[in-house]
Amino acid sequence: MIKNIVFDMGRVLVDYEGDKVCRIFIEDETERKAVTASVFDSQEWLFLDMGLMSEEEALKRMQARLETDHAKEMAALCFNHWHEYNMMPNEAMGVLVEELKNQGFGIYLCSNASVRLLTCYQMIPGIKHFDGILFSAEVQCIKPQKEMYLHLFERFKLKPEECFFIDDLPMNIEGARACGMDGYCFADGDIGLLREYLSQLNEGQPLT
């Protein structure tokens, strides 16, 4: 019996474009590609999601790879404002979250995200319906590491077999299944198909 639905955040609940903020602030294509690579495609970005590095240190290292003062300035601008431009709520998913909550499911979030998102997660559609939120930086590990899922289960007193995970990356679904939690890969972004799949959970049995 599935009693809880666990959502990823980026490209599931919110639309995420990694270089959107760079396209907004940087006109020169060569500079834009350099800043995108140095900031959003960097090892430091991964360390931020894992909670292993401060934002100040990460930005310092990102800037050190750039050749011009203007590029360094643009890197800081994009880094400081990425969450305002790169992440847009998917309101249709908010509707689905509310539907699932009204059906009696527990609603949880399990996302690879830096500590910054702890201060601005209210952008998540349907956030008032969530029973628990876990960001990777809090526990210094990331999906698909098993530790991430185990932290989720332990923190919110959940049984893996009673949870169903929705993520956009197959490897994260595979990681969840290895820990006993089944899931659905939302890579195509088709909410209609997702809703249809979820309607078949528990084969129509009412939650108790």
C-alpha positions as CSV (number, residue, x, y, z in Angstrom):
1,M,0.0,0.0,0.0
2,I,1.5,3.3,-1.1
3,K,0.8,6.0,1.5
4,N,3.3,8.7,0.7
5,I,4.3,10.5,-2.5
6,V,7.8,11.9,-2.6
7,F,8.7,14.6,-5.1
8,D,12.0,15.8,-6.6
9,M,12.1,19.6,-7.1
10,G,14.0,20.6,-10.2
11,R,12.3,19.7,-13.5
12,V,9.5,18.2,-11.6
13,L,7.8,20.8,-9.3
14,V,9.7,23.7,-10.7
15,D,11.0,24.2,-14.3
16,Y,14.8,24.5,-14.2
17,E,17.0,26.0,-16.8
18,G,20.6,26.0,-15.7
19,D,21.9,28.8,-17.9
20,K,18.8,31.0,-18.1
21,V,20.2,33.6,-15.7
22,C,23.4,33.8,-17.8
23,R,21.3,34.3,-21.0
24,I,19.5,37.2,-19.3
25,F,22.6,39.0,-17.9
26,I,25.4,38.2,-20.4
27,E,25.1,39.3,-24.1
28,D,28.5,38.0,-25.4
29,E,28.1,34.3,-26.3
30,T,31.7,33.4,-25.6
31,E,31.6,35.0,-22.1
32,R,28.2,33.5,-21.4
33,K,29.5,30.0,-22.2
34,A,32.5,30.5,-20.0
35,V,30.5,31.7,-17.1
36,T,27.9,28.9,-17.4
37,A,30.7,26.3,-17.5
38,S,32.6,27.9,-14.5
39,V,29.5,28.3,-12.4
40,F,26.7,25.9,-13.2
41,D,28.7,23.0,-14.7
42,S,31.3,23.1,-12.0
43,Q,32.5,20.7,-9.2
44,E,31.8,23.5,-6.8
45,W,28.1,23.4,-7.7
46,L,28.1,19.7,-6.8
47,F,29.8,20.5,-3.5
48,L,27.2,23.2,-2.7
49,D,24.4,20.6,-3.2
50,M,26.3,18.3,-0.9
51,G,26.7,21.0,1.7
52,L,30.5,20.6,1.6
53,M,31.4,24.2,0.7
54,S,30.2,27.7,1.6
55,E,28.8,29.9,-1.1
56,E,31.6,32.4,-0.6
57,E,34.3,29.8,-1.2
58,A,32.5,28.3,-4.2
59,L,32.1,31.6,-5.9
60,K,35.8,32.5,-5.3
61,R,36.8,29.3,-7.0
62,M,34.4,29.7,-9.9
63,Q,35.7,33.2,-10.5
64,A,39.3,32.1,-10.4
65,R,38.8,30.1,-13.6
66,L,37.6,33.1,-15.6
67,E,40.0,35.3,-17.4
68,T,38.5,38.8,-17.3
69,D,37.3,41.0,-14.5
70,H,34.0,41.5,-16.4
71,A,33.4,37.7,-16.6
72,K,34.2,37.4,-12.9
73,E,31.6,40.2,-12.2
74,M,29.0,38.4,-14.4
75,A,29.7,35.1,-12.6
76,A,29.0,36.8,-9.2
77,L,25.8,38.3,-10.6
78,C,24.5,35.1,-12.1
79,F,25.5,33.1,-9.0
80,N,23.8,35.5,-6.6
81,H,20.5,35.6,-8.6
82,W,20.3,32.1,-10.3
83,H,17.4,31.0,-8.1
84,E,15.3,34.0,-9.1
85,Y,15.5,33.3,-12.8
86,N,16.4,29.6,-13.3
87,M,13.5,28.1,-11.3
88,M,9.9,28.8,-12.2
89,P,7.0,27.0,-10.4
90,N,5.1,24.4,-12.5
91,E,1.7,25.4,-11.3
92,A,0.1,22.3,-12.9
93,M,2.2,20.2,-10.6
94,G,0.9,22.2,-7.7
95,V,-2.7,21.2,-8.7
96,L,-1.6,17.5,-8.7
97,V,0.1,17.9,-5.3
98,E,-3.2,19.2,-3.9
99,E,-5.2,16.4,-5.5
100,L,-2.9,13.8,-4.0
101,K,-3.1,15.4,-0.6
102,N,-6.9,15.4,-0.7
103,Q,-6.8,11.7,-1.5
104,G,-5.0,11.1,1.8
105,F,-1.4,10.7,0.7
106,G,1.5,12.1,2.7
107,I,3.5,14.5,0.5
108,Y,7.3,14.9,0.8
109,L,10.2,16.5,-1.0
110,C,13.6,14.9,-1.6
111,S,15.9,17.1,-3.7
112,N,19.5,17.7,-4.5
113,A,19.8,21.4,-3.5
114,S,22.1,23.8,-1.7
115,V,21.4,25.5,1.6
116,R,20.2,28.6,-0.3
117,L,17.0,26.8,-1.2
118,L,16.2,26.5,2.5
119,T,15.4,30.2,2.5
120,C,13.4,30.4,-0.7
121,Y,11.6,27.0,-1.0
122,Q,8.2,28.8,-0.8
123,M,8.4,29.0,-4.6
124,I,7.5,25.3,-4.7
125,P,3.9,24.9,-6.0
126,G,1.6,23.4,-3.5
127,I,4.2,23.8,-0.7
128,K,1.5,24.2,2.0
129,H,0.5,20.6,1.4
130,F,3.9,19.1,2.1
131,D,4.5,17.1,5.2
132,G,8.3,17.2,5.0
133,I,11.1,18.6,3.0
134,L,14.7,17.3,2.7
135,F,17.5,19.0,0.8
136,S,20.7,17.3,0.1
137,A,22.9,20.0,1.6
138,E,21.3,19.4,5.0
139,V,22.6,15.9,5.2
140,Q,25.8,16.2,3.1
141,C,24.9,13.6,0.5
142,I,23.0,13.5,-2.8
143,K,20.7,11.3,-4.8
144,P,21.2,8.6,-5.9
145,Q,23.4,7.8,-2.9
146,K,21.5,5.5,-0.6
147,E,22.2,7.7,2.4
148,M,20.0,10.4,0.9
149,Y,17.0,8.1,0.8
150,L,17.7,6.6,4.2
151,H,17.8,10.2,5.7
152,L,14.4,10.8,4.2
153,F,12.9,7.6,5.7
154,E,14.5,8.2,9.1
155,R,13.7,11.9,9.4
156,F,10.0,11.5,8.6
157,K,9.5,8.0,10.0
158,L,8.6,6.6,6.6
159,K,8.6,3.0,5.4
160,P,10.2,2.7,2.0
161,E,7.6,0.3,0.7
162,E,4.9,2.7,1.5
163,C,6.5,5.6,-0.5
164,F,6.5,6.4,-4.2
165,F,9.1,8.6,-5.7
166,I,8.8,11.0,-8.7
167,D,12.1,12.3,-10.2
168,D,13.3,13.4,-13.6
169,L,16.5,11.3,-13.6
170,P,16.4,7.5,-14.1
171,M,19.5,7.0,-11.9
172,N,17.6,8.6,-9.0
173,I,14.7,6.3,-9.4
174,E,17.0,3.4,-9.5
175,G,18.7,4.6,-6.3
176,A,15.3,4.8,-4.6
177,R,14.3,1.3,-5.7
178,A,17.6,-0.1,-4.3
179,C,16.4,1.3,-1.0
180,G,12.9,-0.2,-1.3
181,M,11.0,2.8,-2.7
182,D,9.4,2.4,-6.1
183,G,9.1,5.4,-8.4
184,Y,8.3,7.1,-11.7
185,C,10.7,8.8,-14.0
186,F,9.2,12.2,-15.0
187,A,11.8,12.9,-17.7
188,D,9.2,13.7,-20.4
189,G,7.4,16.2,-18.2
190,D,4.0,14.8,-19.2
191,I,1.7,15.5,-16.2
192,G,-1.2,13.7,-17.9
193,L,0.7,10.4,-18.0
194,L,2.0,10.9,-14.5
195,R,-1.5,11.5,-13.2
196,E,-2.8,8.4,-15.0
197,Y,0.1,6.3,-13.5
198,L,-0.6,7.6,-10.0
199,S,-4.3,6.8,-10.3
200,Q,-3.3,3.1,-10.6
201,L,-1.4,3.1,-7.3
202,N,-2.9,0.7,-4.7
203,E,-5.3,-0.5,-7.5
204,G,-8.1,1.8,-6.3
205,Q,-7.9,0.7,-2.7
206,P,-8.8,3.6,-0.3
207,L,-6.0,4.8,1.9
208,T,-6.4,3.9,5.6
